[in-house]
Amino acid sequence: MESLQTWISNHKLTSIAAVWASAIGASLAYTQARAVPYKTSLRLIHARMHAQALTLAVLSGAAIMHYCEKNHSEDGGGQNVSKIKLGQLE
């Protein structure tokens, strides 16, 4: 788990792009599996909206992580931010 957190911390934009692409694919697959016959253009619009909402959530999380890393490094703490649990933040 720590190696995944380290990779995500080092490749933030790649991670966000992967989440966005996954959300588009998952949303398109979900709407295709439903019995309601939507037009392709409407499916694409909904998939893009779902992906944008998820991407905003991921960007918010990345901003919080960046803020915590920056504040923790300024305090001179020797711990890695990935070891800090969310409930233990001050």
Beta strands, then each sheet from edge to edge (+ up, - down):
end
